[in-house]
Each structure stands twice: as C-alpha cells, then as structure tokens.
C-alpha cells in the first residue's frame, strides 16, 4: 500500500483543522454544562448561626416573662378545678361527703389545699385527722402562683361562707357551701374557681386588683 505524500500546504491545513476541533469540542465538565453540587459556604453557615442565636436570645426571655407565668397559672387553676370535681364525683359514687379545705397542715406538712373524706359523724364539712386524701402545694408545680388575697372578701384568697375555709360535696352532688377561690401570678393575671349552689364548678379569668 502506497503511502500518501503530504505536501507542506496540506500539513498546515490538517494541523489547523485539528486545532479548531480541539478548541470547539470540550468536555461537559470544561464547558460548564455539568455543574458540581453547590454546598454551604463558611460565610453562609456563620450567618445562619448568628440568626439562630438572635432568635433564641429573644425567644427564651419572652417565654419566661410572658408565656411561662400564664401557663403556670392556668395549670394551677385547672388542678384546683379538677380537685373540686374529684370531691364531687367521689361523694356521689361512694355516698359519703368529700371536701376541699384550704391552708392545712397534715402530718407536719403544709398544703395550700387538700381533698379530704368527711367521715365525721356530724358531717361538719371540715377536715379532721385521718380524713386526708390528697394535698397540693402550689409552689411545687406552679412557680409564683398563689392565692389572691386582695380580690377576696375574706382577705386570704378563698371565699367559702362559714368558718374553717373548707367545703364538702354531699352524696347528691350539692355542696355544703358555695364560694370562690382566687389564684394569681406575678403578672397580676387572675383565675377564679367558682363552686355554685348546685355543685357546678367553673373557671374564669379576671384581672387582679393588686
């Protein structure tokens, strides 16, 4: 087979064509048609961290100053509401009086209020030794929640007519006394738990006069 003799002019044209092809045909990576997956830069990460720090710095104090006190007050009010209901249900189901008494010391421990089983022969609607069922200390679970002494007629945050600041539910569900307990927090928000003459219990908001 005879070899083809290339003239100098043909060699130059061939070289020019090869150079043109190599310059116009690029790999996808070189041409940029295939891009690498972009990640976060260090600057972007720093910006995100700064924003999160600012949000947390604003949110945490707001929670402790505004949301948490209200949540504690609502929790304490719902607890007392539930305990009045517990006394009523137990009285009906067991056919014996159950009551709620405020500011009692049982076995050397002080309670803001207790639920008791009124087993006294004369049904005196007050707590006697041995009748304890359960007790609540507000500060154990609900920080800075206390009885609102300024809003109650008695001056101690609890208005149940008669003496001993206690009441009982009869087996027919009717209370021996009707009245209201007032709770407040450090923001002067108030919640009152009302027991009416028929034994119904309701919870209402109010603004403390303090």
FIKOLZA-1660 file (N, C-alpha, C; in steps of 0.1 Angstrom, whole numbers, plus 5000, padded with zeros to 4 digits):
% residues 210
   i   px   py   pz ch aa at
   1 5009 4988 5000  A  X  N
   1 5000 5000 5000  A  X CA
   1 5009 5012 5000  A  X  C
   2 5006 5021 4991  A  X  N
   2 5014 5033 4990  A  X CA
   2 5011 5043 5000  A  X  C
   3 5021 5049 5005  A  X  N
   3 5018 5060 5015  A  X CA
   3 5015 5073 5008  A  X  C
   4 5006 5081 5014  A  X  N
   4 5002 5093 5008  A  X CA
   4 5012 5104 5012  A  X  C
   5 5017 5110 5002  A  X  N
   5 5026 5121 5005  A  X CA
   5 5019 5134 5008  A  X  C
   6 5022 5140 5019  A  X  N
   6 5015 5152 5023  A  X CA
   6 5024 5164 5019  A  X  C
   7 5018 5173 5012  A  X  N
   7 5026 5185 5009  A  X CA
   7 5026 5194 5021  A  X  C
   8 5036 5203 5022  A  X  N
   8 5036 5212 5033  A  X CA
   8 5023 5220 5035  A  X  C
   9 5017 5223 5024  A  X  N
   9 5004 5231 5025  A  X CA
   9 4993 5223 5031  A  X  C
  10 4992 5210 5027  A  X  N
  10 4982 5201 5033  A  X CA
  10 4985 5198 5047  A  X  C
  11 4998 5197 5051  A  X  N
  11 5001 5195 5065  A  X CA
  11 4996 5207 5074  A  X  C
  12 4998 5219 5069  A  X  N
  12 4994 5231 5076  A  X CA
  12 4978 5231 5077  A  X  C
  13 4971 5228 5067  A  X  N
  13 4956 5228 5067  A  X CA
  13 4951 5217 5077  A  X  C
  14 4958 5205 5077  A  X  N
  14 4954 5195 5086  A  X CA
  14 4956 5199 5101  A  X  C
  15 4968 5205 5103  A  X  N
  15 4970 5210 5117  A  X CA
  15 4961 5220 5122  A  X  C
  16 4957 5229 5113  A  X  N
  16 4947 5240 5116  A  X CA
  16 4934 5234 5119  A  X  C
  17 4929 5224 5112  A  X  N
  17 4916 5217 5114  A  X CA
  17 4916 5210 5128  A  X  C
  18 4927 5203 5131  A  X  N
  18 4928 5196 5144  A  X CA
  18 4927 5206 5155  A  X  C
  19 4934 5217 5154  A  X  N
  19 4934 5227 5165  A  X CA
  19 4920 5233 5167  A  X  C
  20 4913 5235 5155  A  X  N
  20 4900 5240 5156  A  X CA
  20 4890 5231 5163  A  X  C
  21 4891 5218 5159  A  X  N
  21 4883 5208 5166  A  X CA
  21 4886 5207 5181  A  X  C
  22 4898 5207 5185  A  X  N
  22 4902 5206 5199  A  X CA
  22 4897 5218 5207  A  X  C
  23 4896 5229 5200  A  X  N
  23 4892 5241 5208  A  X CA
  23 4876 5242 5208  A  X  C
  24 4869 5236 5199  A  X  N
  24 4855 5238 5199  A  X CA
  24 4848 5226 5206  A  X  C
  25 4854 5214 5206  A  X  N
  25 4848 5203 5212  A  X CA
  25 4854 5202 5226  A  X  C
  26 4846 5205 5236  A  X  N
  26 4850 5205 5250  A  X CA
  26 4842 5194 5258  A  X  C
  27 4848 5190 5269  A  X  N
  27 4841 5180 5277  A  X CA
  27 4830 5188 5285  A  X  C
  28 4819 5181 5289  A  X  N
  28 4809 5187 5296  A  X CA
  28 4813 5194 5309  A  X  C
  29 4823 5189 5315  A  X  N
  29 4828 5195 5328  A  X CA
  29 4835 5208 5325  A  X  C
  30 4843 5208 5313  A  X  N
  30 4850 5220 5309  A  X CA
  30 4841 5231 5305  A  X  C
  31 4830 5227 5298  A  X  N
  31 4821 5237 5292  A  X CA
  31 4811 5242 5303  A  X  C
  32 4810 5236 5314  A  X  N
  32 4801 5240 5325  A  X CA
  32 4787 5235 5324  A  X  C
  33 4785 5226 5314  A  X  N
  33 4771 5221 5313  A  X CA
  33 4768 5211 5324  A  X  C
  34 4778 5205 5330  A  X  N
  34 4776 5197 5342  A  X CA
  34 4783 5205 5354  A  X  C
  35 4775 5209 5363  A  X  N
  35 4779 5217 5375  A  X CA
  35 4781 5208 5387  A  X  C
  36 4790 5211 5395  A  X  N
  36 4792 5205 5407  A  X CA
  36 4781 5209 5417  A  X  C
  37 4777 5199 5426  A  X  N
  37 4767 5203 5436  A  X CA
  37 4772 5213 5445  A  X  C
  38 4765 5224 5446  A  X  N
  38 4770 5235 5455  A  X CA
  38 4766 5233 5469  A  X  C
  39 4775 5235 5478  A  X  N
  39 4773 5234 5493  A  X CA
  39 4773 5247 5499  A  X  C
  40 4770 5247 5513  A  X  N
  40 4771 5260 5520  A  X CA
  40 4785 5265 5522  A  X  C
  41 4787 5277 5520  A  X  N
  41 4800 5283 5522  A  X CA
  41 4801 5286 5537  A  X  C
  42 4813 5289 5542  A  X  N
  42 4815 5292 5556  A  X CA
  42 4808 5305 5560  A  X  C
  43 4807 5314 5551  A  X  N
  43 4800 5327 5554  A  X CA
  43 4786 5324 5556  A  X  C
  44 4780 5316 5547  A  X  N
  44 4765 5313 5549  A  X CA
  44 4762 5306 5562  A  X  C
  45 4771 5297 5566  A  X  N
  45 4769 5290 5579  A  X CA
  45 4770 5299 5590  A  X  C
  46 4780 5308 5590  A  X  N
  46 4781 5318 5601  A  X CA
  46 4769 5327 5602  A  X  C
  47 4763 5331 5590  A  X  N
  47 4751 5339 5590  A  X CA
  47 4739 5332 5597  A  X  C
  48 4738 5319 5593  A  X  N
  48 4727 5311 5599  A  X CA
  48 4728 5310 5614  A  X  C
  49 4741 5307 5618  A  X  N
  49 4743 5306 5633  A  X CA
  49 4740 5319 5640  A  X  C
  50 4744 5330 5634  A  X  N
  50 4741 5343 5641  A  X CA
  50 4726 5345 5642  A  X  C
  51 4718 5342 5631  A  X  N
  51 4704 5344 5631  A  X CA
  51 4697 5335 5642  A  X  C
  52 4701 5323 5642  A  X  N
  52 4696 5314 5652  A  X CA
  52 4699 5319 5667  A  X  C
  53 4711 5324 5669  A  X  N
  53 4714 5329 5682  A  X CA
  53 4705 5341 5686  A  X  C
  54 4703 5349 5676  A  X  N
  54 4694 5361 5679  A  X CA
  54 4680 5357 5682  A  X  C
  55 4675 5347 5674  A  X  N
  55 4661 5342 5677  A  X CA
  55 4660 5336 5690  A  X  C
  56 4670 5327 5694  A  X  N
  56 4669 5321 5707  A  X CA
  56 4671 5331 5718  A  X  C
  57 4680 5341 5716  A  X  N
  57 4682 5351 5726  A  X CA
  57 4669 5360 5729  A  X  C
  58 4661 5362 5719  A  X  N
  58 4649 5369 5721  A  X CA
  58 4638 5360 5726  A  X  C
  59 4637 5348 5721  A  X  N
  59 4626 5339 5724  A  X CA
  59 4626 5334 5738  A  X  C
  60 4637 5330 5743  A  X  N
  60 4638 5324 5757  A  X CA
  60 4634 5334 5768  A  X  C
  61 4639 5346 5768  A  X  N
  61 4634 5356 5778  A  X CA
  61 4619 5359 5777  A  X  C
  62 4614 5360 5764  A  X  N
  62 4600 5362 5762  A  X CA
  62 4591 5351 5768  A  X  C
  63 4596 5338 5766  A  X  N
  63 4589 5327 5771  A  X CA
  63 4588 5328 5787  A  X  C
  64 4599 5331 5793  A  X  N
  64 4600 5331 5808  A  X CA
  64 4592 5342 5814  A  X  C
  65 4591 5354 5806  A  X  N
  65 4585 5366 5812  A  X CA
  65 4570 5366 5809  A  X  C
  66 4566 5360 5798  A  X  N
  66 4552 5362 5794  A  X CA
  66 4544 5349 5793  A  X  C
  67 4550 5339 5786  A  X  N
  67 4542 5327 5784  A  X CA
  67 4542 5317 5796  A  X  C
  68 4554 5316 5802  A  X  N
  68 4555 5306 5813  A  X CA
  68 4546 5310 5825  A  X  C
  69 4546 5322 5830  A  X  N
  69 4538 5326 5841  A  X CA
  69 4523 5323 5839  A  X  C
  70 4518 5326 5827  A  X  N
  70 4504 5323 5823  A  X CA
  70 4502 5308 5823  A  X  C
  71 4511 5300 5818  A  X  N
  71 4509 5286 5817  A  X CA
  71 4509 5280 5831  A  X  C
  72 4517 5285 5840  A  X  N
  72 4517 5280 5854  A  X CA
  72 4504 5284 5861  A  X  C
  73 4499 5296 5859  A  X  N
  73 4486 5300 5865  A  X CA
  73 4475 5291 5859  A  X  C
  74 4474 5289 5846  A  X  N
  74 4464 5280 5841  A  X CA
  74 4465 5266 5846  A  X  C
  75 4477 5261 5848  A  X  N
  75 4479 5248 5853  A  X CA
  75 4473 5246 5867  A  X  C
  76 4477 5256 5876  A  X  N
  76 4472 5256 5889  A  X CA
  76 4457 5257 5890  A  X  C
  77 4451 5266 5882  A  X  N
  77 4437 5267 5882  A  X CA
  77 4429 5255 5878  A  X  C
  78 4435 5248 5867  A  X  N
  78 4429 5236 5862  A  X CA
  78 4430 5225 5873  A  X  C
  79 4441 5225 5880  A  X  N
  79 4443 5215 5891  A  X CA
  79 4433 5216 5902  A  X  C
  80 4431 5229 5906  A  X  N
  80 4421 5231 5917  A  X CA
  80 4407 5228 5912  A  X  C
  81 4404 5232 5900  A  X  N
  81 4391 5229 5893  A  X CA
  81 4389 5214 5893  A  X  C
  82 4399 5206 5889  A  X  N
  82 4398 5192 5889  A  X CA
  82 4396 5185 5902  A  X  C
  83 4402 5191 5913  A  X  N
  83 4401 5186 5926  A  X CA
  83 4387 5188 5932  A  X  C
  84 4381 5200 5929  A  X  N
  84 4367 5202 5932  A  X CA
  84 4358 5191 5926  A  X  C
  85 4360 5189 5913  A  X  N
  85 4353 5179 5906  A  X CA
  85 4355 5165 5912  A  X  C
  86 4367 5162 5916  A  X  N
  86 4371 5149 5922  A  X CA
  86 4363 5147 5935  A  X  C
  87 4362 5157 5943  A  X  N
  87 4354 5156 5955  A  X CA
  87 4340 5153 5953  A  X  C
  88 4334 5160 5943  A  X  N
  88 4320 5158 5939  A  X CA
  88 4318 5144 5934  A  X  C
  89 4326 5139 5925  A  X  N
  89 4324 5126 5919  A  X CA
  89 4326 5115 5930  A  X  C
  90 4336 5116 5939  A  X  N
  90 4338 5106 5949  A  X CA
  90 4326 5106 5959  A  X  C
  91 4321 5118 5962  A  X  N
  91 4309 5119 5971  A  X CA
  91 4297 5111 5965  A  X  C
  92 4295 5113 5953  A  X  N
  92 4283 5107 5946  A  X CA
  92 4285 5092 5945  A  X  C
  93 4297 5088 5941  A  X  N
  93 4300 5074 5938  A  X CA
  93 4301 5065 5951  A  X  C
  94 4306 5072 5962  A  X  N
  94 4308 5064 5975  A  X CA
  94 4297 5067 5985  A  X  C
  95 4288 5077 5982  A  X  N
  95 4277 5080 5991  A  X CA
  95 4282 5085 6004  A  X  C
  96 4292 5094 6004  A  X  N
  96 4298 5100 6016  A  X CA
  96 4304 5113 6012  A  X  C
  97 4304 5122 6021  A  X  N
  97 4309 5136 6018  A  X CA
  97 4324 5136 6015  A  X  C
  98 4328 5143 6005  A  X  N
  98 4342 5146 6002  A  X CA
  98 4343 5161 6001  A  X  C
  99 4354 5167 6007  A  X  N
  99 4355 5181 6007  A  X CA
  99 4369 5186 6003  A  X  C
 100 4370 5199 6002  A  X  N
 100 4383 5206 5999  A  X CA
 100 4385 5216 6010  A  X  C
 101 4396 5216 6016  A  X  N
 101 4400 5225 6027  A  X CA
 101 4413 5232 6023  A  X  C
 102 4414 5245 6027  A  X  N
 102 4425 5253 6023  A  X CA
 102 4434 5256 6035  A  X  C
 103 4447 5257 6031  A  X  N
 103 4458 5261 6041  A  X CA
 103 4457 5251 6053  A  X  C
 104 4460 5239 6050  A  X  N
 104 4460 5229 6061  A  X CA
 104 4474 5222 6062  A  X  C
 105 4477 5219 6075  A  X  N
 105 4489 5211 6078  A  X CA
 105 4486 5197 6082  A  X  C
 106 4491 5188 6074  A  X  N
 106 4488 5174 6077  A  X CA
 106 4501 5166 6079  A  X  C
 107 4502 5160 6091  A  X  N
 107 4514 5152 6095  A  X CA
 107 4527 5161 6093  A  X  C
 108 4526 5173 6098  A  X  N
 108 4537 5183 6098  A  X CA
 108 4540 5189 6084  A  X  C
 109 4532 5186 6074  A  X  N
 109 4535 5192 6061  A  X CA
 109 4524 5202 6058  A  X  C
 110 4528 5214 6053  A  X  N
 110 4518 5224 6049  A  X CA
 110 4513 5222 6035  A  X  C
 111 4500 5223 6033  A  X  N
 111 4494 5223 6019  A  X CA
 111 4486 5235 6017  A  X  C
 112 4486 5240 6005  A  X  N
 112 4478 5251 6001  A  X CA
 112 4463 5247 6001  A  X  C
 113 4460 5235 5997  A  X  N
 113 4447 5229 5999  A  X CA
 113 4448 5214 5998  A  X  C
 114 4438 5208 6004  A  X  N
 114 4437 5193 6004  A  X CA
 114 4423 5188 6000  A  X  C
 115 4422 5176 5996  A  X  N
 115 4409 5169 5994  A  X CA
 115 4408 5159 6005  A  X  C
 116 4397 5159 6012  A  X  N
 116 4395 5150 6023  A  X CA
 116 4382 5143 6023  A  X  C
 117 4381 5132 6029  A  X  N
 117 4369 5124 6030  A  X CA
 117 4363 5127 6044  A  X  C
 118 4351 5133 6044  A  X  N
 118 4345 5138 6056  A  X CA
 118 4337 5126 6063  A  X  C
 119 4345 5119 6071  A  X  N
 119 4339 5108 6078  A  X CA
 119 4334 5111 6092  A  X  C
 120 4334 5124 6096  A  X  N
 120 4329 5128 6109  A  X CA
 120 4314 5125 6110  A  X  C
 121 4310 5119 6122  A  X  N
 121 4296 5115 6124  A  X CA
 121 4286 5127 6122  A  X  C
 122 4290 5139 6125  A  X  N
 122 4281 5150 6124  A  X CA
 122 4282 5158 6110  A  X  C
 123 4290 5152 6101  A  X  N
 123 4292 5158 6088  A  X CA
 123 4295 5173 6089  A  X  C
 124 4306 5176 6096  A  X  N
 124 4309 5190 6099  A  X CA
 124 4315 5198 6087  A  X  C
 125 4318 5191 6076  A  X  N
 125 4323 5197 6064  A  X CA
 125 4337 5203 6066  A  X  C
 126 4344 5199 6076  A  X  N
 126 4358 5203 6077  A  X CA
 126 4367 5191 6079  A  X  C
 127 4380 5194 6077  A  X  N
 127 4390 5183 6078  A  X CA
 127 4392 5179 6092  A  X  C
 128 4392 5166 6095  A  X  N
 128 4396 5161 6108  A  X CA
 128 4408 5151 6106  A  X  C
 129 4415 5149 6116  A  X  N
 129 4427 5140 6114  A  X CA
 129 4422 5126 6109  A  X  C
 130 4430 5121 6100  A  X  N
 130 4427 5108 6094  A  X CA
 130 4418 5108 6081  A  X  C
 131 4414 5120 6077  A  X  N
 131 4405 5121 6066  A  X CA
 131 4412 5126 6053  A  X  C
 132 4425 5127 6054  A  X  N
 132 4433 5132 6042  A  X CA
 132 4432 5122 6030  A  X  C
 133 4430 5128 6019  A  X  N
 133 4430 5120 6006  A  X CA
 133 4442 5124 5997  A  X  C
 134 4444 5137 5995  A  X  N
 134 4455 5142 5987  A  X CA
 134 4457 5157 5990  A  X  C
 135 4469 5162 5988  A  X  N
 135 4472 5176 5991  A  X CA
 135 4480 5182 5979  A  X  C
 136 4479 5195 5978  A  X  N
 136 4486 5203 5968  A  X CA
 136 4494 5215 5974  A  X  C
 137 4507 5215 5971  A  X  N
 137 4515 5227 5974  A  X CA
 137 4517 5234 5960  A  X  C
 138 4512 5246 5959  A  X  N
 138 4512 5253 5946  A  X CA
 138 4527 5255 5941  A  X  C
 139 4536 5259 5950  A  X  N
 139 4549 5262 5946  A  X CA
 139 4557 5249 5941  A  X  C
 140 4552 5237 5944  A  X  N
 140 4559 5225 5940  A  X CA
 140 4558 5223 5925  A  X  C
 141 4547 5228 5919  A  X  N
 141 4545 5226 5905  A  X CA
 141 4542 5238 5897  A  X  C
 142 4538 5249 5904  A  X  N
 142 4534 5261 5897  A  X CA
 142 4541 5273 5903  A  X  C
 143 4552 5277 5897  A  X  N
 143 4561 5287 5903  A  X CA
 143 4554 5301 5903  A  X  C
 144 4554 5308 5914  A  X  N
 144 4549 5321 5915  A  X CA
 144 4534 5322 5913  A  X  C
 145 4527 5312 5917  A  X  N
 145 4512 5312 5917  A  X CA
 145 4508 5311 5931  A  X  C
 146 4499 5319 5935  A  X  N
 146 4494 5320 5949  A  X CA
 146 4480 5325 5950  A  X  C
 147 4474 5324 5962  A  X  N
 147 4460 5328 5964  A  X CA
 147 4460 5344 5964  A  X  C
 148 4451 5350 5957  A  X  N
 148 4450 5364 5956  A  X CA
 148 4442 5370 5968  A  X  C
 149 4449 5374 5977  A  X  N
 149 4443 5379 5990  A  X CA
 149 4436 5392 5987  A  X  C
 150 4440 5400 5978  A  X  N
 150 4433 5413 5975  A  X CA
 150 4420 5413 5969  A  X  C
 151 4417 5402 5962  A  X  N
 151 4405 5401 5954  A  X CA
 151 4394 5394 5962  A  X  C
 152 4397 5387 5973  A  X  N
 152 4387 5380 5980  A  X CA
 152 4382 5388 5992  A  X  C
 153 4369 5386 5995  A  X  N
 153 4363 5394 6006  A  X CA
 153 4369 5390 6019  A  X  C
 154 4374 5377 6020  A  X  N
 154 4380 5373 6033  A  X CA
 154 4394 5378 6035  A  X  C
 155 4400 5382 6024  A  X  N
 155 4414 5387 6025  A  X CA
 155 4424 5376 6025  A  X  C
 156 4420 5363 6022  A  X  N
 156 4430 5353 6021  A  X CA
 156 4430 5345 6008  A  X  C
 157 4422 5350 5999  A  X  N
 157 4421 5344 5985  A  X CA
 157 4411 5333 5984  A  X  C
 158 4403 5331 5995  A  X  N
 158 4393 5320 5994  A  X CA
 158 4381 5325 6001  A  X  C
 159 4369 5324 5994  A  X  N
 159 4357 5329 5999  A  X CA
 159 4347 5317 5999  A  X  C
 160 4346 5310 6010  A  X  N
 160 4336 5300 6012  A  X CA
 160 4329 5303 6025  A  X  C
 161 4316 5305 6024  A  X  N
 161 4308 5310 6035  A  X CA
 161 4309 5301 6047  A  X  C
 162 4311 5307 6059  A  X  N
 162 4313 5299 6071  A  X CA
 162 4327 5300 6076  A  X  C
 163 4330 5291 6085  A  X  N
 163 4344 5290 6091  A  X CA
 163 4352 5279 6085  A  X  C
 164 4365 5279 6089  A  X  N
 164 4374 5268 6085  A  X CA
 164 4379 5268 6071  A  X  C
 165 4374 5278 6062  A  X  N
 165 4378 5278 6048  A  X CA
 165 4378 5264 6042  A  X  C
 166 4367 5257 6043  A  X  N
 166 4366 5244 6037  A  X CA
 166 4351 5242 6033  A  X  C
 167 4349 5233 6024  A  X  N
 167 4336 5229 6020  A  X CA
 167 4335 5215 6017  A  X  C
 168 4324 5209 6015  A  X  N
 168 4322 5195 6012  A  X CA
 168 4311 5193 6002  A  X  C
 169 4312 5182 5994  A  X  N
 169 4302 5178 5985  A  X CA
 169 4294 5167 5991  A  X  C
 170 4281 5168 5991  A  X  N
 170 4272 5158 5996  A  X CA
 170 4271 5147 5986  A  X  C
 171 4265 5135 5990  A  X  N
 171 4263 5124 5981  A  X CA
 171 4254 5127 5969  A  X  C
 172 4246 5137 5971  A  X  N
 172 4237 5141 5960  A  X CA
 172 4244 5152 5950  A  X  C
 173 4256 5155 5953  A  X  N
 173 4264 5164 5945  A  X CA
 173 4262 5179 5948  A  X  C
 174 4254 5182 5958  A  X  N
 174 4252 5195 5963  A  X CA
 174 4262 5199 5973  A  X  C
 175 4269 5211 5972  A  X  N
 175 4279 5214 5982  A  X CA
 175 4273 5219 5995  A  X  C
 176 4280 5218 6006  A  X  N
 176 4276 5223 6019  A  X CA
 176 4278 5239 6019  A  X  C
 177 4287 5243 6010  A  X  N
 177 4289 5258 6009  A  X CA
 177 4293 5261 5995  A  X  C
 178 4288 5272 5990  A  X  N
 178 4293 5277 5977  A  X CA
 178 4303 5288 5979  A  X  C
 179 4311 5290 5969  A  X  N
 179 4322 5301 5971  A  X CA
 179 4331 5301 5960  A  X  C
 180 4342 5308 5962  A  X  N
 180 4352 5311 5951  A  X CA
 180 4366 5311 5957  A  X  C
 181 4375 5305 5949  A  X  N
 181 4389 5306 5952  A  X CA
 181 4396 5314 5941  A  X  C
 182 4405 5323 5946  A  X  N
 182 4412 5332 5936  A  X CA
 182 4427 5329 5936  A  X  C
 183 4432 5327 5923  A  X  N
 183 4446 5325 5921  A  X CA
 183 4452 5335 5912  A  X  C
 184 4464 5339 5914  A  X  N
 184 4471 5349 5906  A  X CA
 184 4485 5346 5904  A  X  C
 185 4492 5353 5895  A  X  N
 185 4506 5351 5893  A  X CA
 185 4513 5365 5894  A  X  C
 186 4526 5365 5891  A  X  N
 186 4534 5377 5893  A  X CA
 186 4530 5388 5882  A  X  C
 187 4523 5384 5872  A  X  N
 187 4519 5394 5862  A  X CA
 187 4505 5400 5865  A  X  C
 188 4500 5397 5877  A  X  N
 188 4487 5401 5882  A  X CA
 188 4475 5395 5873  A  X  C
 189 4478 5384 5866  A  X  N
 189 4467 5377 5860  A  X CA
 189 4460 5369 5870  A  X  C
 190 4447 5368 5868  A  X  N
 190 4439 5360 5878  A  X CA
 190 4430 5349 5872  A  X  C
 191 4428 5339 5880  A  X  N
 191 4419 5329 5876  A  X CA
 191 4410 5326 5889  A  X  C
 192 4397 5325 5887  A  X  N
 192 4389 5322 5899  A  X CA
 192 4381 5309 5896  A  X  C
 193 4381 5300 5906  A  X  N
 193 4374 5288 5905  A  X CA
 193 4361 5289 5914  A  X  C
 194 4350 5288 5908  A  X  N
 194 4337 5291 5914  A  X CA
 194 4329 5278 5916  A  X  C
 195 4324 5276 5928  A  X  N
 195 4315 5265 5931  A  X CA
 195 4301 5271 5934  A  X  C
 196 4291 5267 5926  A  X  N
 196 4278 5273 5928  A  X CA
 196 4270 5265 5937  A  X  C
 197 4258 5269 5940  A  X  N
 197 4249 5263 5949  A  X CA
 197 4244 5249 5945  A  X  C
 198 4245 5246 5932  A  X  N
 198 4241 5233 5928  A  X CA
 198 4253 5223 5926  A  X  C
 199 4265 5228 5930  A  X  N
 199 4276 5219 5929  A  X CA
 199 4284 5220 5916  A  X  C
 200 4279 5229 5907  A  X  N
 200 4287 5231 5894  A  X CA
 200 4300 5239 5897  A  X  C
 201 4310 5235 5889  A  X  N
 201 4323 5242 5891  A  X CA
 201 4327 5248 5878  A  X  C
 202 4331 5261 5878  A  X  N
 202 4336 5267 5866  A  X CA
 202 4348 5275 5869  A  X  C
 203 4356 5278 5858  A  X  N
 203 4368 5285 5859  A  X CA
 203 4367 5298 5850  A  X  C
 204 4371 5309 5856  A  X  N
 204 4370 5322 5849  A  X CA
 204 4383 5330 5850  A  X  C
 205 4386 5338 5840  A  X  N
 205 4397 5348 5841  A  X CA
 205 4392 5360 5848  A  X  C
 206 4401 5367 5854  A  X  N
 206 4399 5381 5859  A  X CA
 206 4412 5388 5861  A  X  C
 207 4411 5401 5862  A  X  N
 207 4423 5409 5865  A  X CA
 207 4424 5412 5880  A  X  C
 208 4436 5408 5886  A  X  N
 208 4437 5411 5900  A  X CA
 208 4437 5426 5902  A  X  C
 209 4432 5430 5914  A  X  N
 209 4432 5444 5918  A  X CA
 209 4445 5449 5924  A  X  C
 210 4454 5440 5925  A  X  N
 210 4467 5444 5931  A  X CA
 210 4475 5452 5921  A  X  C
% end
